[in-house]
Amino acid sequence: MPPLSEIIVSVLLLCSGVVVLVAALGLVRLRDFFLRMHAPALVSTLAAWIVTLASIVHFSTRGGGLALHVWLIIIVLSITAPVTTIVLARAALFRRRQAGDALPPPLQRSGSDASE
C-alpha cells in the first residue's frame, strides 16, 4: 500500500474515533433518555460513514480498482439506525405511560406556525 493512502486511512479512522468519543461525552452529559438517544444515533452513523470512506480508500489502493462493495454495509446501517432509534423512543414512551410517569411536553411551534 502506498504511504499516502495509509496516512489517509489512518487520519480517517482517527477522525471516526474522535467523533465516537464526542458521542460518548454526550451520553455522559445529557440528563434524560430521550436526549441521550440523539448523540449515539446521529454520531454513530457519521462515524460509520467515515470508516466506510477509509475502507473504500484502503481496498481501492490494494486491489487496483475502485472498491465500492463497502457501500452496501453503510446503506443498510444508514437505514436501520434511525429506525432503531424511533423504536427505542416509542418503547420508552410506552414504559413511561405504563408506569404513570409524566410524559415529555409536546414540541412547541415557532413563530408564524403558532398562530394557525
Backbone bond lengths (Angstrom), bond angles and torsions (degrees), N, CA, C in turn:
res aa  C-N    CA-C-N  psi(-1)  N-CA   C-N-CA  omega(-1)  CA-C   N-CA-C  phi
1 M - - - 1.447 - - 1.532 108.72 -
2 P 1.315 117.53 136.18 1.461 119.88 177.65 1.533 111.26 -64.80
3 P 1.319 117.47 146.97 1.470 120.14 -178.70 1.526 113.20 -60.58
4 L 1.325 118.27 -33.42 1.461 120.29 -179.54 1.527 111.09 -64.33
5 S 1.319 117.52 -42.33 1.470 119.87 179.38 1.524 111.07 -68.17
6 E 1.349 117.10 -34.29 1.465 119.82 176.08 1.519 110.78 -64.14
7 I 1.323 116.58 -39.12 1.471 120.63 178.26 1.523 110.11 -66.33
8 I 1.329 117.10 -43.46 1.473 120.72 179.75 1.525 110.66 -62.16
9 V 1.321 116.64 -45.45 1.466 120.51 179.47 1.526 110.20 -63.37
10 S 1.320 117.29 -42.34 1.467 120.85 179.95 1.529 111.52 -62.90
11 V 1.323 116.50 -44.14 1.472 120.30 179.79 1.527 110.44 -64.50
12 L 1.320 117.09 -42.18 1.466 119.77 179.10 1.529 111.39 -63.73
13 L 1.321 117.37 -41.74 1.464 119.66 179.35 1.525 111.47 -67.93
14 L 1.329 117.46 -36.42 1.466 119.92 175.58 1.529 111.09 -66.11
15 C 1.323 116.73 -40.52 1.469 120.29 176.73 1.527 110.84 -61.13
16 S 1.306 116.36 -40.30 1.462 120.40 177.85 1.530 110.66 -63.02
17 G 1.323 116.66 -41.39 1.459 119.95 177.52 1.513 112.51 -64.07
18 V 1.326 117.36 -38.56 1.474 120.98 178.05 1.530 109.98 -65.52
19 V 1.319 116.64 -41.13 1.467 120.27 179.13 1.529 110.51 -62.34
20 V 1.319 117.50 -41.97 1.462 121.36 178.93 1.534 110.45 -67.30
21 L 1.318 117.42 -36.30 1.466 121.08 176.21 1.525 111.15 -62.65
22 V 1.311 117.03 -40.18 1.471 120.89 176.36 1.524 110.24 -62.57
23 A 1.329 117.20 -39.68 1.467 120.46 177.45 1.519 110.98 -64.37
24 A 1.320 117.12 -38.48 1.470 120.27 178.11 1.519 110.65 -65.23
25 L 1.322 117.09 -39.06 1.471 119.68 176.09 1.529 110.75 -64.54
26 G 1.327 116.48 -35.91 1.459 120.00 176.09 1.518 111.78 -63.39
27 L 1.322 117.13 -37.75 1.466 120.63 177.54 1.520 111.10 -63.76
28 V 1.327 116.85 -37.76 1.463 120.79 -178.57 1.526 110.93 -73.13
29 R 1.324 116.95 -40.10 1.467 120.35 -173.22 1.516 114.26 -81.82
30 L 1.308 118.62 -32.86 1.461 120.32 -176.64 1.528 109.71 -76.16
31 R 1.332 116.63 142.27 1.459 121.21 -168.09 1.528 114.95 -95.03
32 D 1.305 119.07 -22.43 1.452 122.28 -172.32 1.531 110.20 -116.73
33 F 1.327 116.13 151.75 1.460 120.75 179.14 1.523 111.60 -57.88
34 F 1.323 116.60 -41.80 1.457 120.76 -176.46 1.524 111.06 -68.40
35 L 1.320 117.67 -33.47 1.457 120.45 174.42 1.524 111.21 -73.02
36 R 1.315 116.46 -36.56 1.465 120.99 -178.50 1.519 112.93 -69.47
37 M 1.308 117.96 -21.60 1.467 120.36 -179.34 1.516 112.13 -65.78
38 H 1.315 117.49 -33.32 1.456 120.18 -172.05 1.523 113.10 -71.86
39 A 1.321 117.05 -38.59 1.472 119.57 -176.65 1.530 112.13 -59.10
40 P 1.324 119.66 -54.93 1.468 116.89 -178.64 1.525 113.50 -72.76
41 A 1.320 118.42 -30.95 1.466 119.47 -177.89 1.524 111.14 -66.46
42 L 1.310 116.75 -47.28 1.457 119.58 -178.43 1.523 112.15 -74.49
43 V 1.316 115.47 -44.06 1.459 119.34 -173.17 1.522 111.85 -75.50
44 S 1.312 117.90 -33.56 1.465 118.01 178.90 1.525 110.96 -65.95
45 T 1.321 116.80 -34.33 1.459 119.61 176.78 1.528 110.62 -67.46
46 L 1.336 116.96 -41.90 1.461 120.25 177.13 1.529 110.82 -63.18
47 A 1.320 116.88 -43.83 1.466 120.45 178.88 1.525 110.99 -63.46
48 A 1.321 116.86 -37.90 1.467 119.99 178.02 1.526 110.96 -65.97
49 W 1.328 117.68 -37.24 1.462 120.08 176.40 1.527 110.88 -64.00
50 I 1.339 117.09 -39.13 1.468 120.06 179.06 1.529 110.43 -66.71
51 V 1.333 117.14 -41.61 1.466 120.23 177.46 1.528 110.38 -65.37
52 T 1.323 117.38 -36.13 1.460 121.05 176.94 1.522 110.91 -62.77
53 L 1.318 116.21 -43.58 1.457 119.63 177.57 1.529 110.73 -62.35
54 A 1.331 116.79 -41.11 1.469 120.37 177.00 1.535 110.44 -63.07
55 S 1.323 117.35 -39.95 1.471 120.48 178.76 1.520 111.71 -65.97
56 I 1.321 116.98 -39.01 1.462 120.41 178.22 1.526 110.25 -63.49
57 V 1.326 116.42 -43.76 1.468 119.79 178.25 1.526 109.80 -63.19
58 H 1.320 116.80 -45.07 1.467 120.69 -177.85 1.528 111.99 -62.19
59 F 1.323 117.15 -52.57 1.457 120.05 -176.10 1.525 112.17 -72.30
60 S 1.325 117.73 -27.85 1.464 119.72 177.95 1.522 111.22 -70.30
61 T 1.333 117.58 -36.62 1.465 119.22 179.87 1.522 111.83 -77.27
62 R 1.313 117.65 -28.28 1.466 120.11 179.15 1.522 112.19 -78.87
63 G 1.327 116.74 -37.23 1.453 120.25 -173.99 1.513 115.07 -90.85
64 G 1.313 117.68 -14.97 1.449 119.97 179.35 1.515 114.35 93.02
65 G 1.318 118.65 -18.55 1.457 121.79 178.76 1.513 110.24 -127.47
66 L 1.308 115.62 175.21 1.457 120.90 -179.60 1.525 109.40 -74.41
67 A 1.329 117.31 117.97 1.464 122.39 -177.52 1.526 109.17 -98.89
68 L 1.307 116.48 106.88 1.471 120.56 -177.63 1.525 112.99 -110.87
69 H 1.329 117.79 12.22 1.465 119.55 -179.69 1.523 112.03 -67.37
70 V 1.322 117.26 -18.94 1.469 121.36 179.75 1.532 110.86 -70.76
71 W 1.322 117.23 -22.86 1.466 120.91 -179.37 1.530 111.93 -59.18
72 L 1.310 118.03 -32.06 1.465 120.35 179.00 1.529 111.40 -59.16
73 I 1.318 116.22 -42.02 1.465 120.39 -178.96 1.517 110.68 -64.36
74 I 1.325 117.50 -47.63 1.454 120.16 -175.71 1.526 111.89 -70.63
75 I 1.310 117.66 -30.88 1.469 119.30 177.27 1.522 110.27 -66.58
76 V 1.318 117.17 -45.03 1.462 120.32 177.80 1.531 110.37 -63.56
77 L 1.319 117.20 -42.28 1.463 120.89 179.33 1.524 111.67 -64.93
78 S 1.317 117.34 -39.11 1.462 120.77 179.71 1.526 112.21 -68.52
79 I 1.307 116.82 -24.57 1.468 120.16 176.94 1.527 110.53 -83.57
80 T 1.321 117.34 -41.53 1.458 120.00 -173.14 1.527 114.12 -80.54
81 A 1.321 119.63 -29.19 1.472 120.84 -177.76 1.533 112.62 -63.13
82 P 1.340 120.30 -48.23 1.468 118.85 177.39 1.525 113.18 -65.68
83 V 1.324 116.56 -35.80 1.465 119.48 179.39 1.529 109.87 -64.95
84 T 1.317 117.08 -41.92 1.461 121.10 177.86 1.515 111.36 -63.08
85 T 1.329 117.42 -39.76 1.466 121.00 178.27 1.523 111.10 -63.31
86 I 1.313 117.38 -41.09 1.467 120.56 178.96 1.527 110.36 -65.60
87 V 1.307 117.27 -41.82 1.474 120.88 179.14 1.526 110.37 -63.39
88 L 1.324 117.57 -42.12 1.463 120.50 177.58 1.524 111.40 -63.61
89 A 1.325 118.02 -40.66 1.463 121.03 178.96 1.527 111.12 -64.31
90 R 1.314 117.00 -42.20 1.472 119.72 179.17 1.524 111.40 -66.93
91 A 1.331 116.85 -37.90 1.465 119.88 177.34 1.525 110.76 -65.17
92 A 1.325 117.38 -39.62 1.465 120.47 178.58 1.522 111.07 -66.85
93 L 1.331 117.87 -40.65 1.460 120.30 176.50 1.530 111.14 -63.46
94 F 1.319 116.48 -41.78 1.463 120.74 178.60 1.532 110.52 -61.15
95 R 1.330 116.80 -44.72 1.474 120.29 179.44 1.517 111.30 -64.11
96 R 1.339 117.22 -37.49 1.469 119.46 177.55 1.520 111.15 -66.51
97 R 1.318 116.48 -39.95 1.471 118.90 177.73 1.525 111.16 -63.90
98 Q 1.331 116.87 -42.00 1.462 121.27 179.69 1.523 111.49 -65.16
99 A 1.331 117.03 -34.15 1.472 121.10 -179.42 1.521 111.80 -81.65
100 G 1.323 118.35 -12.28 1.458 121.51 -179.59 1.521 113.14 81.44
101 D 1.330 117.64 13.80 1.461 120.89 178.37 1.520 110.17 -73.16
102 A 1.329 114.63 160.67 1.460 119.94 176.06 1.525 108.94 -70.97
103 L 1.315 114.85 134.45 1.458 119.86 179.32 1.521 109.86 -83.85
104 P 1.329 118.00 156.20 1.461 119.62 176.07 1.525 110.06 -62.47
105 P 1.334 117.76 147.22 1.465 119.26 -179.84 1.523 110.92 -67.71
106 P 1.335 117.70 152.70 1.465 119.89 178.20 1.526 109.93 -67.75
107 L 1.313 115.41 158.33 1.459 120.01 178.77 1.515 109.91 -67.55
108 Q 1.325 116.30 142.37 1.460 121.73 178.55 1.520 109.41 -89.15
109 R 1.312 115.65 142.03 1.457 119.92 175.33 1.522 108.86 -77.84
110 S 1.298 115.95 151.75 1.463 119.74 -178.81 1.515 111.74 -107.74
111 G 1.329 115.80 147.38 1.463 123.79 170.21 1.502 115.64 51.12
112 S 1.324 116.17 -120.85 1.459 122.06 -173.14 1.515 112.58 -70.64
113 D 1.336 119.12 -21.57 1.450 120.74 179.73 1.527 111.75 -69.00
114 A 1.345 117.93 -27.84 1.459 121.69 -176.00 1.520 111.58 -71.81
115 S 1.330 118.00 -23.35 1.460 119.22 -176.86 1.519 113.58 -82.98
116 E 1.307 117.96 -10.80 1.478 121.30 -177.91 1.492 112.39 -75.74
